[in-house]
Amino acid sequence: MIVWLVFLLATVTVVQPQTPKPTSIVYGEPAVTGQFPYQVFLEIYSPENLKSYCSGSVISDQRILTAAHCFQQTVGFLAIMGSVNPPNGNWIAMFGNEFYVHEKYDPRTTANDVAVAKLPQKLPFGTNIAPVQIATDAEQNYYGDVAVASGWGKTLDADLGIGPNLQYTTLKVISNQECFFLYPSRIFSSTLCAAGTTRGSTCRGDSGGPLVSLRDGKQIGITSFSKPSCQKGEPQAFVRVTSFVDWIRSKTGLML
């Protein structure tokens, strides 16, 4: 049923019955409605009555691409699409309980940190809700590309809660060798690293969100992890989407 409603980088709190408020990019810019129509806010529920906040991206009318660590020990989720600051604007919310976490996800190293969630009904596409195209060419490493990351995560290290507005920042894709010195046991060929061009950084609450190349408009990364201090602007690690095209196809049936 469609409900119409006028470290790792996830955040966790105790569930309270209230209107959902999104979890944002450090040193970012506020997004405007329709700027990132593929962006999804995720409120994820655990068996222990906890909820965590992540992001995701619309890749079809019923599929959301996100991070595996967002869906550990999960019983269900609320996905919100179409607004940069719900409950304002014309947004759509759907509850779901069908999702797929990569079978080889390793919480110790964050390897294979990819998941797909399925919505119970098809999304109506329009100006404010539309899918993003996934990068599929494994020969492309995207080194040197400028890409945009977006999410509702913390805007400052000292923030106790989560921000109300979708934010974004531009990052430059760097080599995995540069990233390896910061995360020596967590960088793999399926990792993509990027650093802020103006100290911008993803932060807690941005997990699962998209990294989209400005060169071709394709999603090349999924926000995965970074250093504890987001304000230092150190390189951040993303899932390299091109490494998981076959897995995404197998779980969604999409041609991509």
C-alpha positions, 0 to 999 in steps of 0.5 A, a space after each residue: 500500500 502506498 502511503 501519501 504523506 503531505 565509523 559506519 555512517 548509520 545512526 541508531 536511536 530508540 523507536 518513538 512514535 512520531 513523524 519521521 525526520 531525516 538524518 547531513 553532509 559535512 560542509 555541504 550545500 542544501 539540496 532543492 526539491 527535484 535536484 536529486 530525484 533518486 534520493 531515498 531516506 531510510 528509517 530501518 527497524 531492528 527486533 530490539 525496537 531500535 531504528 537506524 537512519 540511512 540513505 539509498 537510491 531509486 534504481 527502478 520503480 520498486 528497487 532501492 540500492 543501499 548499504 549492507 551494514 544498514 540492514 543488519 538484524 533488520 525486520 523492516 524499513 520505511 522508505 521516503 521519496 520525493 522530498 528534501 525535507 519531509 514531512 514538507 513537500 509532496 513525498 511518498 512513504 512506503 513500509 517494506 520488509 523485503 530486502 537482500 544483503 550481500 551474502 559475503 558482507 563482512 561487518 569486520 572489514 565492511 567488504 561487500 557492503 551492498 544491499 537492495 530493498 524492495 518496495 511493496 508497490 511501484 513508484 510513480 515517477 515524475 519530477 521529484 522521483 526518478 531512478 538513477 542509472 547505475 554504472 556498469 562498465 567494470 573497465 572504468 575506474 573513474 579516477 579523477 572524476 568529480 562526483 556528488 554525494 548526498 544524504 541526511 547525515 550529520 553536518 558537524 561532528 558534535 551534532 547529537 542528532 540528525 539534520 532535517 534537510 538533504 545536503 550534498 557535496 562534490 568529491 573527487 575520486 582518488 586511487 585506492 592506494 591513496 585510501 589504503 594508508 588510512 584504512 589498511 585492512 578495509 580497502 579492496 578492489 570493490 572499494 571506491 575512494 573519494 575526497 572532498 574538493 572543499 573539505 566536504 565529507 559524508 558523515 554518520 547518517 549518510 550510509 547507503 547514499 549514492 555517489 554520482 559522477 558528474 561526468 556521465 550522471 551514473 551512480 558509481 558508489 554507495 556511501 560506506 565508511 569514513 574516519 570518525 571525524 567527518 570535519 577533517 575532510 579525509 578520504 571516504 570509502 564507497 562501495 564500487 558499484 561496477 563490482 556488483 552489477 551482476 549481484 544487483 541483477 541477480 537480486 532485482 531481475 533488472 537489465 541495467 
